[in-house]
Amino acid sequence: MIYINKMKQLEVKSLSKSFNGAAAVLNEIDFQLNSGEFLVILGPSGCGKTTLLRIIAGLESADIGQVFIKGRDVTEVEPKNRDVAMVFQNYALYPHMTVFDNLSFALKVRKLSKPEIKDKVTRTAAMLGLEPYLERKPKQLSGGQRQRVALGRAIVRNPALFLFDEPLSNLDAELRSQMRFELLSLHRRLRATSVYVTHDQIEAMSLADKIIILNKGNKIGPSAPRELYDNPPDTFVAGFLGNPGMNLISGAIGESSKSVKLDSDVILPIESGIQAGSPIVFGFRPEHCRPSPEGILPGEVEGIEDSGKEYILKLKGPNNTRYYCMSQVKAEIGDTISLSIDMFYLFDQRNNKLISAFR
């Protein structure tokens, strides 16, 4: 049995940041990360993900707030003295150096002995499958090999904290998938405390112990990936997570609390237990519905995407509402079908917060 020390490795307190007096990019961000945990910061472009990572690394300064690493306040500490290693999107390798020299550079700066350096570099190269390339320069490597060198340069330092800034975004789809598995395998072996920034939901769901979602400078989480997906706290998370995201349709609880009337004039025979007349948003995921003669939600097929294992149907409902359904049954453009919904969510339209999930 493996016992993991649950001491706080990273703590961020009341962190806020804005640029040139504009609206806050980060708004009072608080969270903590225990030793050995893998945190993914997820969100759309411009939400402040990379800014938050750079503040943790010391490459940006916050307007207010503090950063603690292993209990030490590093808010005013230079990046080189924070005991963090950062892996960048563009690899940031020294082009004139061999792989061995790239891996050993930080160790030489710390004045380790030559035998120590050789031992650490050799072990790290073996871990990443880089032994055959130690005498090559970056231009002689593939994208995946360069990314392994960038990872190795971080690993060899054995830092208190690993920081990843969209490290796989320059790779093609197949290589990204392969590198995700390699990163996950590395994390399980090293139990390295990591903060990983991405806009890719598959990366987030695959890698994370915890996810923080940023939206307009505000934080949602940290929460377990499956918890956020299965029980989204609001309509933003519901619509953001998933591909396609959750279908969201405005409406209100019917007069008897035993129906939901959508703004599209469709009445769904759903017993909610919520006060009659309450404004709601009705949500359901594309994988939680299916075409059925007994379906309760009508729609005309506008588009079809064949993913190989299933069809993703884009439907136009009454009053031009749009929703998606994943189906094992092929349809044709222009077909009118009805959807049975196996699981749905109701959100309060006044604040977009989740009221309840119905299974």
N, C-alpha and C positions, 0 to 999 in steps of 0.2 A: 504494500500500500504506500502511495506517495502522499506525504503531508506537505502542504503548501503554506508558507508563512503569510498570514493575512495582514501584515503591517501595511500602512498607507504608503504607497510608493510615490503617488502624485496627488496633490490637492490643489484645486483652483478655487479661489475665494473671491466672489463679488467682482468678477472681471468685466470691465466695460471698455469699449473702444469705439471712437468715431474718427472720421477723417475730414479735415477742413471744416469742422463745425456742422457737418451733415448729420442725418439721422444715424443713430448708433448702429454700427456693424455688429457689435456684441453688446448685449444688455444684461449686466449682472449675472454672469455665468458662474455657477457653482457646481462642482462635482469632485469626487475623489475616486482614485483607482488603487486597488490593492495589489500587492506584489504578485506577479505572474498573470495578471489579467490582460485581456486584449480588448481595448475599447476602440470602436469605430465611430468616427464623427461623419455623419451623413447629411446631405442636404443639397438643394439645387444650387446652381451657379450663383455666386455673389452673396451667399448666405453668411459668410464669415468663417467657413471651415479652415481655410489655409491661414487666415489671420490668427485664429485661435492657436493653431499649431505653432506658428512662428513666434507668438508671444510665449508659449511654453518653452520653446527652444531658446528664447532670448534675442531673436532676430528682429522682433518688433517690441515696442513697449506699450503697455496698457495705459489708459487714462487713469483708471482707478483699479484696485484689486491686487491680489497677491498670488504668487505661484510658489508652492512648496514641493520639493523633491526629497523623498526620504526624511521628511520632517524638517528640512532646512529651508528657510525662506530664501529663494533665489531670485526674487523679483528684480533686484538691482544687480544681480551677478552676471558677469560676461558669459556669452554662450559657451566658450571653451572651458569654463569652470563649473558648468552645470551638470556634468556627467551624463549627457544625453548624446545619442547618435541619431542623425537624421538621414533618411534615404529619400532622395528627390525623384521627381517625375522624369527628369532628363539625365539621370545617372550621376552627373557631376564627377566623372572620372578624370584623372590627369592624363591627357592624351599622349604625352611624351614618356610616360612611365609604363613598365610592364605590369601585368596583373599582380605579380609578387610585390612589386614596389608600391602599387596602389593599396594593396592589403596591408602592407607593413608601415606605411607612411606615419600613421598616428602613433604607432608603437615606437618608431624611431624618435619622434618628437618627445615622447615620454621617457626617452633614453633607456629603454629596455636593452638588455644584452643581446648580442647576435644570436646565441642559442635559444633564448626565450622567444625572440621574434620569429625565428625559423620554426620553432615548435608550434606557436600559436597560428602562424600563417598556414603551415602544413595541415594542421588539424581542421582549420576553418575551410581550407580549399577542399579537403577530403569530404567534409560535411556537405559541400555545395557542388561536388563533382567538377571542380575546377583544376584538379591536378594537371591535366594535359595542357592547360593554357597559361601556366604561370609565367612563361617567358614571352607570351604574346602581348601586344599593345591593344588598347581598346578598339582601334579601327579594324583589327583582325578578328573581332568577335561578332557574333550575332547579337540581336537585341536582347534575347533571353540570357545569353552569357554575360552581357554587360550588366544586366540587372542583378545577376547572381554576384558579380564582383561588387556592385554597390551594396548589396546585402552583406556580403562577406566583410567589407570594410567597416560596417557597423558592428557586426557580430564579434570581430576579432578584438574590439575594444572592451567588450563585456561591460557596457554602460548600465547605469541604473534605470534608464528609460530609452526605448526605441521610438522614434517618431517617423512616420511614413507619410509622405505627401503625394498621394495618387501615384504610387510607384509603378503600377501596371498599365497606365493609360496609354503609353506609347506602343504597347504590344498588340499584335493581331489577336483575334478572338480565341483561336485555338491555343496560342501561347499564354494568353491571360488565364485561361482555364487551367492549364498545366501549372502555371506559377502560383495560382491560388492554392492548389493542393500542396505545392512545395512549401509555401509560406505557412500553411496550417500545420504541416508536418514538422517544420522547424520550430514553430511556437510550442508544440506539444513536447518536443525534445528539450528545448531551452527554458521553457516557462519564463520567457522574457516579458517584462511588463512593456506593453506597446500601446501607442496611440496612432491610429491609422485614419487618414482622411480620404474620402472617396465620394463620388456622386453615383457610383455603381451599386445598385441594391443587391445584386448577386454576391459581390465581394463582401458587402456588409453582413448579409445574412449567413454567408459561408464562414467568415472568419471570426466574427465578434463573439465575445462573452457578453458584452454590453454594447448597446448602441445609444448614441446621443444624436438626435435630429435637430438641426438648426433651421429656423424659419424666421427671416427678417430680424436676425439678431437675438432671437429668443430660443431657449433650450427646452427640448422635450426629452425626458429620460434623465440619467441612463436607465435603460431597461433591457431585459433579455430580448433578443431579436424576435423570437416566436411570440412573446407576450405583446410586443408592439404590433405585430402583424395580425394576431388573432383578436386582440382587444385594443384597437387604436383609440387613443384618448380623445381625438378630435377629428374633424373632417379633413384637415390638412394631412395628417399622418395617414388616414384611410386612403386618400386619393394619391398620396405620394408613394406609398409602399405598394408594390405589386406591378406586374406588367402584363396587361393593363392594370391600372389602379382600380380601387373600388368604384363601382357605379354609385353616384350620389344624385338623388332626385328630391327636390323640395316638395313639401306637402304639409298636411295637418292631420291630427287624430280626429277620427269621425265623431259624430254626436254621441254614439253609444260606447266609445272606447274600444269597440270591437272591429274597427275598420280604420284604414288609413286612406285618406284622399290625397292623391298626388296633384301637383299643380297642372299636370297633363290631363286632368279630369278622370284619370283611372282610379277606381276604388278597389283597394286590396282587402280581402276578407281576413284581416290580421287582428288578433286580440292582443293588445299591448299592456293593458292595465294602467295606461297613462291618461291623465286628465283630458277629457274631451275638448277639442278645439286647440290643443297645444300645437304650436308650429314646430314641425320636425323636418329633419332630412332623413330620407329613407336610403339606406345603403346596402349593397350586396356585392360580393366579389364575383368576377366572371366565372371562377371555378365552382361557385356555389349555386349555379343555376343550370338549367338544361331545357332544351325544347321538349314540349310535352303537349298532347291534346288537352290535358287538364290544367294547362298553365294559367297563371293569373295576370301576367304582364305581356301585352301584345307588342309586336314590333315587326317592321319590315326590314329584310336583310339588305343593307346598303353596301357592305363590303365583307370579304372573306380572306383570311390569312391562313394558309396551310402550313403549320409548323412541323408536319410530319407525324407527330403523335396525336394531334388534335386540330380542330379548326377553331379559329378565333373569329366569331361573328360580330360584325358591327351592325347594330340595329337602330332604326329610327322609330321611336314611339309616337304616340299622340302629341300634338303641339310641338313637334320637332325635338322632343327629348331624345338623347342618344345614350346608348348603353352597349356593353360588350358581354358576350357569353362564350365560354369555351365549351365546345361540343364535339362529341365523338361521331356525330352524324353530319354528313355533308349537306349543305343547303345551296340554293341558287340565289343569285342576285335577284331581288324583286319578290322573293317568297315572303309570305306573311306567316309568322309563327307566334306561338305563345310560350312564355317561360315559366317553368316551375322553379321556385326558389327554396333551396334547402336550408339556408341560413341567412339571416339579415340583421342589420343594425339600425337603431334609431338614435339620431343625434338631435340635440336641442338647437333649433334654428337660430335662437337668439344669441347663443354664444359658441355654437358649433361643437360643443362638448358631447361626448358619448353619454347616452342615457342608459342603454342596455343592448346586449346582444341576444338574439333569439335563435336557438338551435333546434 
